[in-house]
Amino acid sequence: MPRVLIAIAVAGSVVLIGLLTSLAVFVPPPPEKTVTLVWSYPEMSTNIVFNIYEATNLAVPMTRWRIVTNVRTLSCILPVGDGAHFFAVTASNIVTGLESDFARR
């Protein structure tokens, strides 16, 4: 088998890592799964952010769902793993600290 010299260049110098007797092939990870959430809100303001909550089990009370992000827009794209994922959105005023009830649709 041919030998392959593996080296890493660091700030202009070369550090020898070693000699391989076989060639390794890089396999990229599979593409990430995502979900796009879109909603409407009647009172847009620079003081409003939308909190996105997620759960993987509907038996968990919504008050115990974890917050995954907050955004200032009316949509977002989130990574998801395998299995079921459930999402809810609230509107929050960053000045007053008040947060709406969970959206139900």
MARZA-998685 format. One record per residue: residue in one letter; x, y, z of N, C-alpha, C, O in turn. Coordinates in Angstrom, 1 decimal, padded with zeros to 4 digits. Layout:
% MARZA-998685
@code a, n.u X, n.v Y, n.w Z, ca.u X, ca.v Y, ca.w Z, c.u X, c.v Y, c.w Z, o.u X, o.v Y, o.w Z
...
***
This chain:
% MARZA-998685
@code m, n.u 000.8, n.v -001.2, n.w 000.0, ca.u 000.0, ca.v 000.0, ca.w 000.0, c.u 000.9, c.v 001.2, c.w 000.0, o.u 002.0, o.v 001.2, o.w 000.6
@code p, n.u 000.4, n.v 002.3, n.w -000.7, ca.u 001.2, ca.v 003.5, ca.w -000.7, c.u 001.1, c.v 004.2, c.w 000.7, o.u 000.1, o.v 004.1, o.w 001.4
@code r, n.u 002.1, n.v 004.9, n.w 001.1, ca.u 002.1, ca.v 005.6, ca.w 002.4, c.u 001.7, c.v 007.1, c.w 002.1, o.u 002.0, o.v 007.6, o.w 001.1
@code v, n.u 000.9, n.v 007.6, n.w 003.0, ca.u 000.4, ca.v 009.0, ca.w 002.9, c.u 001.0, c.v 009.8, c.w 004.1, o.u 000.8, o.v 009.4, o.w 005.2
@code l, n.u 001.6, n.v 010.8, n.w 003.8, ca.u 002.2, ca.v 011.7, ca.w 004.8, c.u 001.1, c.v 012.7, c.w 005.2, o.u 000.6, o.v 013.4, o.w 004.4
@code i, n.u 000.8, n.v 012.7, n.w 006.5, ca.u -000.2, ca.v 013.6, ca.w 007.0, c.u 000.5, c.v 014.7, c.w 007.8, o.u 001.3, o.v 014.4, o.w 008.7
@code a, n.u 000.3, n.v 016.0, n.w 007.4, ca.u 000.9, ca.v 017.1, ca.w 008.1, c.u -000.1, c.v 018.2, c.w 008.3, o.u -001.1, o.v 018.3, o.w 007.6
@code i, n.u 000.1, n.v 019.0, n.w 009.3, ca.u -000.7, ca.v 020.2, ca.w 009.6, c.u 000.2, c.v 021.4, c.w 009.6, o.u 001.2, o.v 021.4, o.w 010.2
@code a, n.u -000.2, n.v 022.4, n.w 008.8, ca.u 000.5, ca.v 023.7, ca.w 008.8, c.u -000.1, c.v 024.6, c.w 009.9, o.u -001.3, o.v 024.8, o.w 009.9
@code v, n.u 000.8, n.v 025.0, n.w 010.8, ca.u 000.4, ca.v 025.9, ca.w 011.8, c.u 001.2, c.v 027.2, c.w 011.8, o.u 002.4, o.v 027.1, o.w 012.1
@code a, n.u 000.6, n.v 028.3, n.w 011.5, ca.u 001.3, ca.v 029.6, ca.w 011.5, c.u 002.6, c.v 029.6, c.w 010.7, o.u 003.6, o.v 030.1, o.w 011.2
@code g, n.u 002.6, n.v 029.0, n.w 009.5, ca.u 003.8, ca.v 029.0, ca.w 008.7, c.u 004.8, c.v 027.8, c.w 009.0, o.u 005.7, o.v 027.6, o.w 008.1
@code s, n.u 004.6, n.v 027.1, n.w 010.0, ca.u 005.5, ca.v 025.9, ca.w 010.3, c.u 004.7, c.v 024.7, c.w 010.0, o.u 003.5, o.v 024.7, o.w 010.1
@code v, n.u 005.4, n.v 023.6, n.w 009.8, ca.u 004.7, ca.v 022.3, ca.w 009.5, c.u 005.0, c.v 021.4, c.w 010.6, o.u 006.2, o.v 021.2, o.w 011.0
@code v, n.u 004.0, n.v 020.8, n.w 011.2, ca.u 004.2, ca.v 019.8, ca.w 012.2, c.u 003.9, c.v 018.4, c.w 011.7, o.u 002.8, o.v 018.2, o.w 011.2
@code l, n.u 004.8, n.v 017.5, n.w 011.7, ca.u 004.6, ca.v 016.2, ca.w 011.2, c.u 003.7, c.v 015.4, c.w 012.1, o.u 004.0, o.v 015.3, o.w 013.3
@code i, n.u 002.6, n.v 014.8, n.w 011.6, ca.u 001.7, ca.v 014.0, ca.w 012.4, c.u 002.1, c.v 012.5, c.w 012.3, o.u 002.1, o.v 011.8, o.w 013.3
@code g, n.u 002.4, n.v 012.1, n.w 011.1, ca.u 002.7, ca.v 010.6, ca.w 011.0, c.u 002.6, c.v 010.1, c.w 009.6, o.u 002.1, o.v 010.9, o.w 008.7
@code l, n.u 002.9, n.v 008.9, n.w 009.4, ca.u 002.8, ca.v 008.2, ca.w 008.1, c.u 001.6, c.v 007.2, c.w 008.2, o.u 001.6, o.v 006.4, o.w 009.2
@code l, n.u 000.8, n.v 007.2, n.w 007.2, ca.u -000.3, ca.v 006.2, ca.w 007.2, c.u 000.0, c.v 005.2, c.w 006.1, o.u 000.5, o.v 005.6, o.w 005.0
@code t, n.u -000.4, n.v 004.0, n.w 006.3, ca.u -000.3, ca.v 003.0, ca.w 005.2, c.u -001.6, c.v 002.8, c.w 004.5, o.u -001.6, o.v 002.0, o.w 003.5
@code s, n.u -002.7, n.v 003.4, n.w 004.9, ca.u -003.9, ca.v 003.4, ca.w 004.1, c.u -004.5, c.v 004.8, c.w 004.1, o.u -004.2, o.v 005.6, o.w 005.0
@code l, n.u -005.4, n.v 005.0, n.w 003.2, ca.u -006.0, ca.v 006.3, ca.w 003.0, c.u -007.3, c.v 006.4, c.w 003.7, o.u -008.2, o.v 005.5, o.w 003.4
@code a, n.u -007.6, n.v 007.3, n.w 004.6, ca.u -008.9, ca.v 007.5, ca.w 005.2, c.u -009.8, c.v 008.4, c.w 004.3, o.u -009.3, o.v 009.3, o.w 003.7
@code v, n.u -011.0, n.v 008.1, n.w 004.3, ca.u -012.0, ca.v 008.9, ca.w 003.5, c.u -012.9, c.v 009.6, c.w 004.4, o.u -013.4, o.v 009.1, o.w 005.4
@code f, n.u -013.0, n.v 010.9, n.w 004.2, ca.u -013.9, ca.v 011.8, ca.w 005.0, c.u -015.3, c.v 011.6, c.w 004.5, o.u -015.6, o.v 011.8, o.w 003.3
@code v, n.u -016.2, n.v 011.3, n.w 005.4, ca.u -017.6, ca.v 011.2, ca.w 005.1, c.u -018.3, c.v 012.3, c.w 005.8, o.u -018.4, o.v 012.3, o.w 007.1
@code p, n.u -018.9, n.v 013.2, n.w 005.1, ca.u -019.6, ca.v 014.3, ca.w 005.8, c.u -020.8, c.v 013.8, c.w 006.6, o.u -021.4, o.v 012.8, o.w 006.2
@code p, n.u -021.2, n.v 014.5, n.w 007.6, ca.u -022.4, ca.v 014.1, ca.w 008.4, c.u -023.6, c.v 014.3, c.w 007.5, o.u -023.6, o.v 015.1, o.w 006.6
@code p, n.u -024.7, n.v 013.6, n.w 007.9, ca.u -025.9, ca.v 013.8, ca.w 007.1, c.u -026.5, c.v 015.2, c.w 007.3, o.u -026.2, o.v 015.8, o.w 008.3
@code p, n.u -027.3, n.v 015.7, n.w 006.4, ca.u -027.8, ca.v 017.0, ca.w 006.6, c.u -028.7, c.v 017.1, c.w 007.8, o.u -029.4, o.v 016.1, o.w 008.2
@code e, n.u -028.6, n.v 018.2, n.w 008.5, ca.u -029.4, ca.v 018.4, ca.w 009.7, c.u -030.9, c.v 018.6, c.w 009.3, o.u -031.3, o.v 019.2, o.w 008.3
@code k, n.u -031.8, n.v 017.9, n.w 010.1, ca.u -033.2, ca.v 018.1, ca.w 009.9, c.u -033.6, c.v 019.4, c.w 010.6, o.u -033.2, o.v 019.8, o.w 011.7
@code t, n.u -034.5, n.v 020.1, n.w 009.9, ca.u -035.0, ca.v 021.4, ca.w 010.5, c.u -036.5, c.v 021.4, c.w 010.4, o.u -037.2, o.v 020.7, o.w 009.6
@code v, n.u -037.1, n.v 022.3, n.w 011.1, ca.u -038.5, ca.v 022.7, ca.w 011.0, c.u -038.6, c.v 024.2, c.w 010.9, o.u -037.9, o.v 024.9, o.w 011.6
@code t, n.u -039.6, n.v 024.6, n.w 010.1, ca.u -039.8, ca.v 026.1, ca.w 009.9, c.u -041.1, c.v 026.4, c.w 010.6, o.u -042.2, o.v 025.8, o.w 010.3
@code l, n.u -041.1, n.v 027.3, n.w 011.6, ca.u -042.3, ca.v 027.8, ca.w 012.3, c.u -042.6, c.v 029.2, c.w 011.8, o.u -041.7, o.v 030.0, o.w 011.6
@code v, n.u -043.9, n.v 029.4, n.w 011.5, ca.u -044.4, ca.v 030.7, ca.w 011.0, c.u -045.7, c.v 031.0, c.w 011.8, o.u -046.5, o.v 030.2, o.w 012.0
@code w, n.u -045.8, n.v 032.3, n.w 012.3, ca.u -047.0, ca.v 032.7, ca.w 013.0, c.u -047.3, c.v 034.1, c.w 012.7, o.u -046.5, o.v 034.8, o.w 012.0
@code s, n.u -048.4, n.v 034.6, n.w 013.2, ca.u -048.8, ca.v 036.0, ca.w 013.0, c.u -049.0, c.v 036.7, c.w 014.4, o.u -049.3, o.v 036.0, o.w 015.4
@code y, n.u -048.8, n.v 038.0, n.w 014.4, ca.u -049.0, ca.v 038.7, ca.w 015.7, c.u -049.5, c.v 040.1, c.w 015.3, o.u -049.0, o.v 040.7, o.w 014.4
@code p, n.u -050.6, n.v 040.5, n.w 015.9, ca.u -051.3, ca.v 041.8, ca.w 015.5, c.u -050.5, c.v 043.1, c.w 015.9, o.u -050.8, o.v 044.1, o.w 015.3
@code e, n.u -049.7, n.v 043.1, n.w 016.9, ca.u -049.1, ca.v 044.3, ca.w 017.4, c.u -047.6, c.v 044.3, c.w 017.4, o.u -047.0, o.v 044.2, o.w 018.4
@code m, n.u -047.0, n.v 044.4, n.w 016.2, ca.u -045.6, ca.v 044.3, ca.w 016.1, c.u -045.0, c.v 045.6, c.w 016.7, o.u -045.5, o.v 046.7, o.w 016.6
@code s, n.u -043.9, n.v 045.4, n.w 017.5, ca.u -043.2, ca.v 046.5, ca.w 018.1, c.u -041.7, c.v 046.1, c.w 018.3, o.u -041.4, o.v 045.0, o.w 018.4
@code t, n.u -040.9, n.v 047.1, n.w 018.5, ca.u -039.5, ca.v 046.8, ca.w 018.7, c.u -039.3, c.v 046.2, c.w 020.1, o.u -038.2, o.v 045.7, o.w 020.5
@code n, n.u -040.3, n.v 046.3, n.w 021.0, ca.u -040.3, ca.v 045.8, ca.w 022.3, c.u -040.7, c.v 044.3, c.w 022.4, o.u -040.6, o.v 043.7, o.w 023.5
@code i, n.u -041.2, n.v 043.8, n.w 021.3, ca.u -041.7, ca.v 042.4, ca.w 021.3, c.u -040.7, c.v 041.4, c.w 020.8, o.u -040.0, o.v 041.6, o.w 019.8
@code v, n.u -040.5, n.v 040.3, n.w 021.6, ca.u -039.7, ca.v 039.2, ca.w 021.1, c.u -040.7, c.v 038.0, c.w 021.3, o.u -041.6, o.v 038.0, o.w 022.1
@code f, n.u -040.4, n.v 037.0, n.w 020.5, ca.u -041.2, ca.v 035.7, ca.w 020.5, c.u -040.4, c.v 034.6, c.w 021.1, o.u -039.3, o.v 034.3, o.w 020.6
@code n, n.u -040.9, n.v 034.0, n.w 022.2, ca.u -040.2, ca.v 032.9, ca.w 022.8, c.u -040.7, c.v 031.6, c.w 022.2, o.u -041.9, o.v 031.4, o.w 022.1
@code i, n.u -039.8, n.v 030.7, n.w 021.8, ca.u -040.2, ca.v 029.5, ca.w 021.1, c.u -039.9, c.v 028.4, c.w 022.2, o.u -038.8, o.v 028.2, o.w 022.6
@code y, n.u -040.9, n.v 027.6, n.w 022.5, ca.u -040.8, ca.v 026.5, ca.w 023.4, c.u -041.0, c.v 025.2, c.w 022.7, o.u -041.6, o.v 025.1, o.w 021.7
@code e, n.u -040.3, n.v 024.1, n.w 023.2, ca.u -040.4, ca.v 022.8, ca.w 022.6, c.u -040.6, c.v 021.7, c.w 023.6, o.u -040.1, o.v 021.8, o.w 024.8
@code a, n.u -041.2, n.v 020.7, n.w 023.2, ca.u -041.4, ca.v 019.5, ca.w 024.0, c.u -041.4, c.v 018.3, c.w 023.1, o.u -041.7, o.v 018.4, o.w 021.9
@code t, n.u -041.0, n.v 017.1, n.w 023.6, ca.u -041.1, ca.v 015.9, ca.w 022.8, c.u -042.1, c.v 015.0, c.w 023.3, o.u -042.3, o.v 013.9, o.w 022.8
@code n, n.u -042.9, n.v 015.4, n.w 024.3, ca.u -043.9, ca.v 014.6, ca.w 025.0, c.u -045.1, c.v 015.5, c.w 025.3, o.u -044.9, o.v 016.4, o.w 026.1
@code l, n.u -046.2, n.v 015.3, n.w 024.7, ca.u -047.4, ca.v 016.2, ca.w 025.0, c.u -047.9, c.v 016.0, c.w 026.4, o.u -048.8, o.v 016.8, o.w 026.8
@code a, n.u -047.5, n.v 014.9, n.w 027.1, ca.u -048.0, ca.v 014.7, ca.w 028.5, c.u -047.3, c.v 015.7, c.w 029.4, o.u -047.8, o.v 015.9, o.w 030.5
@code v, n.u -046.2, n.v 016.3, n.w 029.0, ca.u -045.6, ca.v 017.3, ca.w 029.8, c.u -046.4, c.v 018.6, c.w 029.8, o.u -046.7, o.v 019.1, o.w 028.7
@code p, n.u -046.7, n.v 019.2, n.w 031.0, ca.u -047.4, ca.v 020.5, ca.w 031.0, c.u -046.6, c.v 021.5, c.w 030.2, o.u -045.4, o.v 021.6, o.w 030.3
@code m, n.u -047.3, n.v 022.4, n.w 029.5, ca.u -046.7, ca.v 023.4, ca.w 028.7, c.u -045.8, c.v 024.3, c.w 029.5, o.u -044.8, o.v 024.9, o.w 029.0
@code t, n.u -046.2, n.v 024.5, n.w 030.8, ca.u -045.4, ca.v 025.4, ca.w 031.6, c.u -044.0, c.v 024.8, c.w 032.0, o.u -043.1, o.v 025.4, o.w 032.5
@code r, n.u -043.8, n.v 023.5, n.w 031.6, ca.u -042.5, ca.v 022.8, ca.w 031.8, c.u -041.8, c.v 022.6, c.w 030.5, o.u -040.7, o.v 021.9, o.w 030.5
@code w, n.u -042.3, n.v 023.1, n.w 029.4, ca.u -041.6, ca.v 022.9, ca.w 028.1, c.u -040.3, c.v 023.8, c.w 028.2, o.u -040.3, o.v 024.8, o.w 028.9
@code r, n.u -039.3, n.v 023.4, n.w 027.4, ca.u -038.1, ca.v 024.2, ca.w 027.5, c.u -038.1, c.v 025.3, c.w 026.4, o.u -038.6, o.v 025.0, o.w 025.3
@code i, n.u -037.5, n.v 026.4, n.w 026.7, ca.u -037.4, ca.v 027.5, ca.w 025.7, c.u -036.2, c.v 027.2, c.w 024.9, o.u -035.1, o.v 027.0, o.w 025.4
@code v, n.u -036.4, n.v 027.2, n.w 023.5, ca.u -035.2, ca.v 026.8, ca.w 022.7, c.u -034.6, c.v 028.1, c.w 022.0, o.u -033.4, o.v 028.1, o.w 021.7
@code t, n.u -035.4, n.v 029.1, n.w 021.9, ca.u -034.8, ca.v 030.4, ca.w 021.3, c.u -035.8, c.v 031.5, c.w 021.5, o.u -037.0, o.v 031.2, o.w 021.9
@code n, n.u -035.4, n.v 032.7, n.w 021.2, ca.u -036.4, ca.v 033.8, ca.w 021.0, c.u -035.9, c.v 034.6, c.w 019.8, o.u -034.7, o.v 034.7, o.w 019.5
@code v, n.u -036.9, n.v 035.1, n.w 019.1, ca.u -036.7, ca.v 035.9, ca.w 017.9, c.u -037.5, c.v 037.1, c.w 017.8, o.u -038.5, o.v 037.2, o.w 018.6
@code r, n.u -037.2, n.v 038.0, n.w 017.0, ca.u -037.9, ca.v 039.3, ca.w 016.8, c.u -038.8, c.v 039.2, c.w 015.5, o.u -039.5, o.v 040.2, o.w 015.2
@code t, n.u -038.7, n.v 038.1, n.w 014.8, ca.u -039.4, ca.v 038.0, ca.w 013.5, c.u -040.6, c.v 037.1, c.w 013.7, o.u -040.8, o.v 036.5, o.w 014.8
@code l, n.u -041.4, n.v 036.9, n.w 012.7, ca.u -042.6, ca.v 036.1, ca.w 012.7, c.u -042.4, c.v 034.7, c.w 012.2, o.u -043.3, o.v 034.0, o.w 011.8
@code s, n.u -041.1, n.v 034.3, n.w 012.2, ca.u -040.8, ca.v 032.9, ca.w 011.8, c.u -039.4, c.v 032.5, c.w 012.3, o.u -038.6, o.v 033.4, o.w 012.7
@code c, n.u -039.1, n.v 031.2, n.w 012.3, ca.u -037.8, ca.v 030.8, ca.w 012.6, c.u -037.6, c.v 029.4, c.w 012.1, o.u -038.6, o.v 028.6, o.w 011.9
@code i, n.u -036.3, n.v 029.0, n.w 011.9, ca.u -036.0, ca.v 027.6, ca.w 011.5, c.u -035.2, c.v 027.0, c.w 012.6, o.u -034.2, o.v 027.6, o.w 013.0
@code l, n.u -035.6, n.v 025.8, n.w 013.0, ca.u -035.0, ca.v 025.2, ca.w 014.2, c.u -034.5, c.v 023.8, c.w 013.8, o.u -035.2, o.v 023.1, o.w 013.0
@code p, n.u -033.4, n.v 023.3, n.w 014.3, ca.u -032.9, ca.v 022.0, ca.w 014.1, c.u -033.8, c.v 021.0, c.w 014.9, o.u -034.2, o.v 021.4, o.w 016.1
@code v, n.u -034.1, n.v 019.9, n.w 014.4, ca.u -034.8, ca.v 018.8, ca.w 015.2, c.u -034.2, c.v 017.5, c.w 015.0, o.u -033.6, o.v 017.2, o.w 013.9
@code g, n.u -034.3, n.v 016.7, n.w 016.0, ca.u -033.8, ca.v 015.3, ca.w 015.9, c.u -034.9, c.v 014.4, c.w 015.5, o.u -035.9, o.v 014.8, o.w 015.1
@code d, n.u -034.6, n.v 013.1, n.w 015.6, ca.u -035.6, ca.v 012.1, ca.w 015.3, c.u -036.8, c.v 012.2, c.w 016.3, o.u -036.6, o.v 012.7, o.w 017.4
@code g, n.u -037.9, n.v 011.7, n.w 015.9, ca.u -039.1, ca.v 011.6, ca.w 016.8, c.u -040.0, c.v 012.8, c.w 016.7, o.u -039.7, o.v 013.7, o.w 015.9
@code a, n.u -041.0, n.v 012.8, n.w 017.6, ca.u -042.0, ca.v 013.9, ca.w 017.6, c.u -041.4, c.v 015.1, c.w 018.3, o.u -040.8, o.v 015.0, o.w 019.3
@code h, n.u -041.7, n.v 016.3, n.w 017.8, ca.u -041.4, ca.v 017.6, ca.w 018.4, c.u -042.6, c.v 018.5, c.w 018.4, o.u -043.3, o.v 018.5, o.w 017.3
@code f, n.u -042.9, n.v 019.1, n.w 019.5, ca.u -044.1, ca.v 020.0, ca.w 019.6, c.u -043.6, c.v 021.4, c.w 020.0, o.u -042.7, o.v 021.5, o.w 020.8
@code f, n.u -044.1, n.v 022.4, n.w 019.4, ca.u -043.7, ca.v 023.8, ca.w 019.6, c.u -044.8, c.v 024.7, c.w 020.0, o.u -046.0, o.v 024.5, o.w 019.6
@code a, n.u -044.5, n.v 025.7, n.w 020.8, ca.u -045.4, ca.v 026.7, ca.w 021.1, c.u -044.7, c.v 028.1, c.w 021.1, o.u -043.5, o.v 028.1, o.w 021.4
@code v, n.u -045.4, n.v 029.1, n.w 020.9, ca.u -044.8, ca.v 030.5, ca.w 020.8, c.u -045.6, c.v 031.4, c.w 021.8, o.u -046.8, o.v 031.3, o.w 021.9
@code t, n.u -044.8, n.v 032.2, n.w 022.4, ca.u -045.4, ca.v 033.3, ca.w 023.2, c.u -044.8, c.v 034.6, c.w 022.8, o.u -043.7, o.v 034.7, o.w 022.2
@code a, n.u -045.5, n.v 035.7, n.w 023.0, ca.u -045.0, ca.v 037.0, ca.w 022.8, c.u -044.5, c.v 037.6, c.w 024.1, o.u -045.3, o.v 037.5, o.w 025.1
@code s, n.u -043.4, n.v 038.3, n.w 024.2, ca.u -042.9, ca.v 038.8, ca.w 025.4, c.u -042.4, c.v 040.3, c.w 025.2, o.u -041.8, o.v 040.6, o.w 024.2
@code n, n.u -042.8, n.v 041.1, n.w 026.1, ca.u -042.4, ca.v 042.5, ca.w 026.0, c.u -041.1, c.v 042.7, c.w 026.8, o.u -041.1, o.v 042.4, o.w 028.0
@code i, n.u -040.1, n.v 043.1, n.w 026.1, ca.u -038.8, ca.v 043.1, ca.w 026.8, c.u -038.6, c.v 044.3, c.w 027.7, o.u -037.7, o.v 044.3, o.w 028.6
@code v, n.u -039.5, n.v 045.3, n.w 027.6, ca.u -039.5, ca.v 046.4, ca.w 028.6, c.u -040.3, c.v 046.1, c.w 029.8, o.u -039.8, o.v 046.3, o.w 030.9
@code t, n.u -041.5, n.v 045.6, n.w 029.7, ca.u -042.3, ca.v 045.3, ca.w 030.9, c.u -042.1, c.v 043.9, c.w 031.5, o.u -042.3, o.v 043.7, o.w 032.6
@code g, n.u -041.5, n.v 043.0, n.w 030.7, ca.u -041.3, ca.v 041.6, ca.w 031.1, c.u -042.5, c.v 040.8, c.w 031.1, o.u -042.5, o.v 039.6, o.w 031.4
@code l, n.u -043.6, n.v 041.3, n.w 030.6, ca.u -044.9, ca.v 040.5, ca.w 030.5, c.u -044.8, c.v 039.5, c.w 029.3, o.u -044.2, o.v 039.9, o.w 028.3
@code e, n.u -045.4, n.v 038.4, n.w 029.5, ca.u -045.3, ca.v 037.3, ca.w 028.4, c.u -046.8, c.v 036.8, c.w 028.2, o.u -047.5, o.v 036.7, o.w 029.2
@code s, n.u -047.1, n.v 036.7, n.w 026.9, ca.u -048.5, ca.v 036.2, ca.w 026.6, c.u -048.7, c.v 034.7, c.w 027.0, o.u -047.7, o.v 034.1, o.w 027.4
@code d, n.u -049.9, n.v 034.3, n.w 026.9, ca.u -050.2, ca.v 032.8, ca.w 027.0, c.u -049.6, c.v 032.1, c.w 025.8, o.u -049.3, o.v 032.8, o.w 024.8
@code f, n.u -049.5, n.v 030.8, n.w 025.9, ca.u -049.0, ca.v 030.0, ca.w 024.8, c.u -050.0, c.v 030.1, c.w 023.6, o.u -051.2, o.v 030.1, o.w 023.8
@code a, n.u -049.5, n.v 030.2, n.w 022.4, ca.u -050.3, ca.v 030.2, ca.w 021.2, c.u -051.0, c.v 028.8, c.w 021.1, o.u -050.3, o.v 027.8, o.w 021.5
@code r, n.u -052.2, n.v 028.7, n.w 020.7, ca.u -052.9, ca.v 027.4, ca.w 020.7, c.u -053.1, c.v 026.9, c.w 019.3, o.u -053.7, o.v 025.8, o.w 019.1
@code r, n.u -052.7, n.v 027.6, n.w 018.3, ca.u -052.9, ca.v 027.1, ca.w 016.9, c.u -051.6, c.v 026.8, c.w 016.2, o.u -051.6, o.v 026.4, o.w 015.1
***
